[in-house]
Structures are given as C-alpha cells and as structure tokens.
Amino acid sequence: MLKIFRRSNFALVGVKVFGFYVVSMLVIITVMGYLSYDKSADIIESKVGGMALQNVQQMSKRIDAILQGYAERSMLVVGSRDIQKQLARRYANELERIETNNANAAFLANLINARNDIVNIYLLGERGASFRYSPRDSSPVYNPYASDFSNTSWYQRIREADGGLVYFGIGQSMIREEDATPVFSFGRAERDVDTGELVGVLLYEMDAEEITSLLSEIDYDGSGINILIDKDGGIVGDKDGILNAIQFDMPANRSQQGMFSRTVNGEQKLFVYNRMDAADWTLVGMMRGTDLDKEARNIRWYMVTLGVFCLSIGILLAVLIASSVHRPLHRMIRAMRKAKNGDFDARIADKREDEFGYLFLHFNDMVARIKALINELYVQKLLEQELQLKMLGSQINAHFLYNTLDSVHWIARIHKVDDISTMVFGLSKYLRLSLSEGMDEVQIGRIVQLIDSYILIQKIRYRDKFALHLHVDESLADYRVLKSIFQPLVENAIYHGLEKKPGKGRLNVSFLREGECLKFTVVDDGQGMTPEKLAELRRLLRGDADIQGSHFALRNINAQIRIAYGAQYGIEIESSYGQGTSVVLTIPLLADSPAKRTG
C-alpha cells in the first residue's frame, strides 16, 4: 500500500478509494460530532435553565410574601385617624395635639418594635407637617421633619397611585441622601377617612438585607446574579443593594415566566425570569454562558477525542481496503502491459473468488484467444488478402477506368452508335465528378455538372420520357457543399415519380439562394404519394420510424445534413397523389463547410 503514496498519481483507484473513504469518515464524524454537541448543549441549557427557572419561581414567591407583609403593615398606618389628624394638623387645642402626638408615637413605636426591619417611617403632610420615626435614633421616636418633597418624582408617583402601594425597590434613602446604607422603599398616599382629602404620603424605608439575602441565596455556581426589574425594565434590586449597571432587553410580549439568551457586554448570557404577583416586577436570574456550558464543553472534548480515535481507526481500515483494491489491479495492469508489448503468453495466476478473479480469468482467456487469432488470421489470411489487394490494385485504378471508357466512347463514335457514345461519355464524366479525387465536399458548380451528366445518361435510357429544366443561381457556383446529397434526390424523382407516369413528364431542378442558405428543389409531375405514404415518409425523416428499402437513401441524406450542418437543416417533402412531388433540401452557405474533407 505504501507504493500508492510513493507515487504522485492521485488518479489511481487505490488512492481514490482511500481518499473517498477518509473524506467520508471525516464528514460523517464531523457532522455527527457537531450535531451531538449542539444537541447536548441544548439539553444542558434547557436542563440548567429549567432548574434555574424553578429557583427563580420559588424566590419570587418568597419575595412576594415579604412585599405582601409590607403592604399589610402599611395599611395599619394609613387607616389610623390619629395619623391623619396629625398630618392635617386638625387639633381642637394644644392638649389634643400633645395627646395625639404621644398616641401616634406610642403606636409607631409598637409597630417598629414588632419587627426590627424598619429603618425609617416618614409621614409627609400636604400642609407642611412632616415627621420621621426611626428605631435607630437615640432621641425619641417622634421627630418633626419640615423639608418639602412635594415636587420630587417619587412623591408624585405616590400621589398618582391614589392610595395604592408604590414600590421603589432597593437603593439609597430618597430623603436622607447622606445615608449611603441601601434601603427598600415603598409608600402610600394618606387620605382623610371621612372627607377623602389627601393629607399627605406615607414613606417606608425597610432594611434591604432580607431581600438581598434572598437574591444572594442562589448565585449559579458564582457565575450569575438575581435582579429585580420594574415594568419599564429598570433595575430596582440586586444582591449588592447598589443596582448593577446591566443593559439588556427583555423579550417583547413576554409570558409569565421563561428563559432567553442575550449578549451583554460582549458575553453570551442566559436569562430566566418570573413575574411577581405583589408588585409589577419581574425577578430575573442571569448566568454566564461560558460557565453554563461547562458540561457541554466536556462533551465537546469527549466527542473530539472520540472522533480522532474513530478517524484513526478509519484511516487504518481505508489503507487496508485501498490496498486490497490496488494489489489485484496493479497485478492486472502489469499483465496488460506485457500483452500490449506483444507478450501474449502473459497470464495472471491469482485464483480469486471475487470480481477480480472473474476479470483475471477472462483476461487470460482473451489473451489466449488473441494469440490464437493472430496465428490463424494475421499470419495467414491477412498476408493473403494483402496479396489479393495488390493484384487488384495493379489491375484496376481510376485512370485505367477513365481511359477505357474514353476508348469505348471514340469507338462508338467511329461506328456512329450515338446512343452508346453519349452514355459512355456521360458515364465517364459522371464517374470523374462523383469520385472528385476522394473529397467529400465539392463546389456547387461541379454538383450541377454531376447532375447534368446523370440526367444525360437517364435521358438516353428513358428515351426522352421527361424534360429537364435546370435553374442555377450563378452566385452559388463557388460555395462548397457535400457532394453525395443531391444526385439521390434527382434519382428518386425519376424512379419513383416520372418512371410510373404515363406519357412524358417534367423535372424541375433548382439551386436557389435564400438569405444565407441554399435551397435545392427537385419537383416532378409524376405519380406522387398518398397522404398515408407521405406521413410515413415524414416520420422517417424525423427519426420516428425505422423503414428499410427504397427510402433508406432519403433518411441517410437527412442524417448527413443534420450531422454536418445542424438539426435545423434537412429535407422537406410535399406531395399529392397523381399530381407530383416536391422535395426541398436546405443547407447553410458557409465559407468553410463543417463537413469532413478527405484527400
């Protein structure tokens, strides 16, 4: 097999078998490996994404429970008449103001002490009476807070919610901006229960640790984060409490939950999301694609290793297979070279039961038969035939025939036998023109002379049974055409048309020019053809029928024309029974005819 590779001839069958086998193995392994890896990556992504989605759903429920608790605790403050009285500053006297403030301080202190997650409670009145309650201050819980926030965007959002709860998410305090500790903020509008008048807003600032700890519980093997986004796509919460600047687009018309992939900062990431019930928010889990497909990469390297191993095995098998094909072929080629060089005793002794064994057996038989035929025919009969041809060549040649006919012509003239003299003269001229020194093409002028000589002989034979009217366009004389396609059409007109006509007939032969084509027409007023015979003859010319006999010449002429000049040229026939036949031959007038010339 190594001999195959030492030769730089890639046309060898062994090399082709080896190449095709290796390429096929490589393509199959590559396609299967890629499809397996791609399918494995999809399965892993679906599996990991599904697990992450379940975690996000559970986390959403827990955050929903926290927010629901916040909403219930805020309703306790919103429904307090003393809180409303304090914000509206509706006191009958100073004593009532002190008692109301003390009652509210005690109420808020109990509310704050019940849960230690409240950082600040702000009561912001529409009439300038604002208060802050905080368990983190060493001073009493009740503190006046006179700043005006009515023009801020968050204040307007609470107003526009008309008593509904507004969640702002995790961030710095919206009132105490100097405090960098992240808090979870939400608020409600405070209305007078009796009159429905807006008296202020309630703003809660909660310790964000409860929610951030939930967002930190699942970090997807350290490769991802969980974030809260609002209905506008803005981030309102993350595990760090500082709101990571992550830019991505959520799917339009997204469902309650799902997953999708996005490229963020040039890195492919997988997102899972679940809409929350307590707020119009969506909890989004984000994982890095490079960490997500760790298992897929392991599978990829496994598939690459397996593919290299299988390809190595395949190459070894390809070498064996190619060698098994190359060795018998090489053996047969050596034997054929011997036979080519004349050694017909060459034999292939390998006995095989496969196709090569069949070839070897018949090659041996063929060489043996060739040797026998050479001994029998080439040595004996071919030498005898060569001798006969030489004898015939010495006796008969074209000049001998022309000279003989010329002698007969003059003898007939001496004895005044005009018919014999005319026929012999016409035959001699006809033979000279038809042989044309072995050329397949001659000038149209010589074709005209050939037909004229032929008609001269036929008129002597038929005793002026028909009259010839020959018309030739003189501009056609020098164009060369196939010499063998014209005279048979004239002969058919005489034998099949005029010979059977009672009385004298008329034969019109024309060489006409039509554009860049020659129109050779032969028209007789002889017997003509029936419609059935004409249809049969036309099918013959189209090649749709196989008719032997008298019309074989027409089919042969038509085939020669189409081979030499093209399928658009040929013979057309029109005929009426009892009235005659018209045959039109059309060929192109070419400066250099495509027909083969011999000389």
Secondary structure as GFF3:
##gff-version 3
##sequence-region A 1 599
A	DSSP	alpha_helix	2	6	.	.	.	ID=ss1
A	DSSP	alpha_helix	13	78	.	.	.	ID=ss2
A	DSSP	alpha_helix	81	88	.	.	.	ID=ss3
A	DSSP	alpha_helix	94	114	.	.	.	ID=ss4
A	DSSP	beta_strand	118	125	.	.	.	ID=ss5
A	DSSP	beta_strand	130	133	.	.	.	ID=ss6
A	DSSP	beta_strand	143	144	.	.	.	ID=ss7
A	DSSP	alpha_helix	153	161	.	.	.	ID=ss8
A	DSSP	beta_strand	166	171	.	.	.	ID=ss9
A	DSSP	beta_strand	183	191	.	.	.	ID=ss10
A	DSSP	beta_strand	198	207	.	.	.	ID=ss11
A	DSSP	alpha_helix	209	217	.	.	.	ID=ss12
A	DSSP	beta_strand	224	229	.	.	.	ID=ss13
A	DSSP	beta_strand	235	238	.	.	.	ID=ss14
A	DSSP	beta_strand	257	264	.	.	.	ID=ss15
A	DSSP	beta_strand	267	275	.	.	.	ID=ss16
A	DSSP	beta_strand	282	288	.	.	.	ID=ss17
A	DSSP	alpha_helix	289	292	.	.	.	ID=ss18
A	DSSP	alpha_helix	294	340	.	.	.	ID=ss19
A	DSSP	alpha_helix	355	373	.	.	.	ID=ss20
A	DSSP	pi_helix	374	381	.	.	.	ID=ss21
A	DSSP	alpha_helix	382	395	.	.	.	ID=ss22
A	DSSP	alpha_helix	398	414	.	.	.	ID=ss23
A	DSSP	alpha_helix	418	435	.	.	.	ID=ss24
A	DSSP	three_ten_helix	436	438	.	.	.	ID=ss25
A	DSSP	beta_strand	441	443	.	.	.	ID=ss26
A	DSSP	alpha_helix	444	462	.	.	.	ID=ss27
A	DSSP	beta_strand	466	472	.	.	.	ID=ss28
A	DSSP	three_ten_helix	474	476	.	.	.	ID=ss29
A	DSSP	beta_strand	480	482	.	.	.	ID=ss30
A	DSSP	three_ten_helix	483	485	.	.	.	ID=ss31
A	DSSP	alpha_helix	487	493	.	.	.	ID=ss32
A	DSSP	pi_helix	494	498	.	.	.	ID=ss33
A	DSSP	beta_strand	505	514	.	.	.	ID=ss34
A	DSSP	beta_strand	517	524	.	.	.	ID=ss35
A	DSSP	alpha_helix	531	542	.	.	.	ID=ss36
A	DSSP	alpha_helix	552	565	.	.	.	ID=ss37
A	DSSP	beta_strand	570	576	.	.	.	ID=ss38
A	DSSP	beta_strand	580	588	.	.	.	ID=ss39
###
